[in-house]
Amino acid sequence: MTRPPSAPPPAPARDPGLQPERTLLAWSRTALLLTVDALLVLRAGLLHRQPGLSAIGCLLTATACGFFGYGLHRRRRLERTGGDPEPVPVGPLRVLTLAVTLAAAGSAWSVLAGPGGR
């Protein structure tokens, strides 16, 4: 005698835990580090009269402000949905990768353009 197939048990409610909050903190930390790096690159560009370096510093400062705003937007959205996280679109992640790469290049350039690099 065979038993009728039983329905799968209902899935338990998903508990997101603290992961959404950790992700939001990561966005804030990244924006803060980009801001500090951008200001250091901007300072080096202004002190050593390097217009390209100053432009990179300004671009990084604007990008860091944008990421800080995006982090606030995600925090408000998370609070509105009651802690249910949504995936991050690919666009902001690509811009973040480009900004971090640009920050690293600007930092290296500012070290090389400084008094010790001449």
C-alpha positions in Angstrom: 0.0 0.0 0.0 1.5 3.4 -1.0 1.0 6.5 0.9 -0.3 9.6 -1.0 2.3 12.3 -1.5 2.1 14.7 1.3 2.4 18.4 0.8 5.7 20.0 1.9 5.7 21.7 5.3 5.1 25.4 5.1 8.3 27.4 5.0 9.1 29.2 8.2 8.9 33.0 8.2 12.3 34.5 7.2 14.3 36.1 9.9 16.7 38.6 8.3 18.6 39.0 11.6 21.1 41.7 11.7 22.4 41.3 8.2 20.4 44.4 6.8 21.8 46.6 9.6 25.4 45.3 8.9 25.0 46.0 5.2 23.8 49.6 6.0 26.8 50.1 8.3 29.1 48.9 5.5 27.7 51.5 3.1 28.2 54.2 5.7 31.8 53.1 6.5 32.6 53.0 2.8 31.2 56.5 2.2 33.2 57.8 5.2 36.5 56.2 4.0 35.9 57.5 0.5 35.3 61.0 2.0 38.5 60.9 4.0 40.5 59.6 1.0 38.9 62.2 -1.3 39.8 65.1 1.0 43.4 63.8 1.3 43.7 63.5 -2.4 42.1 67.0 -2.9 44.5 68.5 -0.3 47.5 66.9 -2.1 46.3 68.3 -5.4 45.9 71.8 -4.1 49.2 71.9 -2.1 51.3 70.6 -5.0 49.3 72.4 -7.7 48.2 69.3 -9.5 44.9 70.1 -11.3 44.4 66.4 -12.3 44.7 65.3 -8.7 42.4 68.1 -7.5 39.8 67.0 -10.1 40.0 63.4 -8.9 39.6 64.7 -5.3 36.5 66.7 -6.2 35.1 63.7 -8.1 35.7 61.4 -5.2 34.2 63.9 -2.8 31.0 64.0 -4.9 30.9 60.2 -5.2 31.3 59.8 -1.4 28.5 62.2 -0.8 26.3 60.3 -3.3 27.1 57.0 -1.5 26.3 58.5 1.9 22.9 59.6 0.5 22.3 56.2 -1.1 23.0 54.6 2.3 20.5 56.9 4.0 18.0 56.1 1.3 18.5 52.3 1.9 18.2 52.8 5.7 14.9 54.7 5.4 13.5 52.1 2.9 14.6 49.3 5.3 12.8 51.0 8.2 9.6 51.4 6.1 9.5 47.7 5.0 10.1 46.5 8.6 13.5 45.0 8.1 12.9 43.2 4.9 16.0 43.8 2.8 16.0 44.2 -1.0 18.9 43.3 -3.2 21.3 46.1 -4.2 21.0 47.0 -7.9 24.1 46.3 -10.0 24.5 50.0 -11.0 25.5 51.3 -7.6 27.8 48.4 -7.1 29.7 49.1 -10.3 29.9 52.8 -9.5 31.3 51.9 -6.0 33.9 49.6 -7.6 35.0 52.4 -9.9 35.1 54.9 -7.1 37.2 52.7 -4.9 39.6 52.0 -7.8 39.8 55.7 -8.6 40.4 56.4 -4.9 43.3 54.0 -4.8 44.8 55.5 -8.0 44.4 59.0 -6.7 46.0 58.1 -3.4 48.9 56.5 -5.2 49.2 59.6 -7.4 49.1 61.9 -4.4 51.9 60.0 -2.7 54.0 60.0 -5.9 53.3 63.7 -6.6 54.3 64.7 -3.1 57.6 66.1 -2.0 59.1 62.6 -1.5 58.1 61.6 -5.1 60.0 64.3 -6.9 
